[in-house]
């Protein structure tokens, strides 16, 4: 995977841009920085200019120095799109990337065409407690922080990913993205020292949601953790324009396990909501 780099907001971001047509920016989840790589050569998205990047703190992008808010990360993407000469783009965000996508659409509404959220974890921000499944995820976090503080980087990363990715996820990662597990353990500082605190401090609720009028898709796995279904219910309350698609036979891995189905779902939605 050949990545280029750009200086944005005083930091270096690695990115890959491929194809021509309406721009579609892809924001990756926690720890798996190349999670959108499987979509880059999918035929269903061949008519789009696909842009994926490594968020700050991941792989070869600049390390995170001090606090980095979700709004800061939205500004990073805005700056990268500006660097690439993109004034308006479709935005897709997976997991934590979905939170950044929401913030981008609220802060830079003229920049966002269609917005596609792939199971964003609205846990901690805007005082969202959620139902039993969401609360169960929140209760697991203190133990993971303890493992991380004790120096068990691999155990902390595995404890974070395994409940939502399911059994055998590491084998799948190595098959689809060789070396991604090793990279995840290198990037684990970003999760525990930067992004988890940023989520706790994030304040995004109904008032901020009213600033977003873009067409919106919630794309989830048919076998995902029930916490993501609870979050989707909140999204429905915030966004009357929300559409929903379920990818059968997959959980939070989504495009890593079934890239063709995910690409086709995104393409079908985008075909009905062009930029022009």
ABEGO torsion letter per residue (X at the ends): XBBBBBBBGGBBBBBBBBEBEBBBBBBBBBGBAAAAAAAAABAAAAABBBBBBBBBGBEABBBBBEBBBAAAAAAAAAAAAAAAGBABBBBBBBEAAAAAAAAAAAABAAABBBBBBBGBBBBGBGGBAEBAAAAAAAAAAAAAAAAAAAGBAAAAAAAAAAAAAEBGAAAAAAAABBGAAAAAAAAAAAAAAAAAAAAAABBBBAAAAAABABBBBBBBBAABBAAAAAAAAAAAAABAABBBBBBBGBBAAEAAABAAAAAAAAAAAAAABBAX
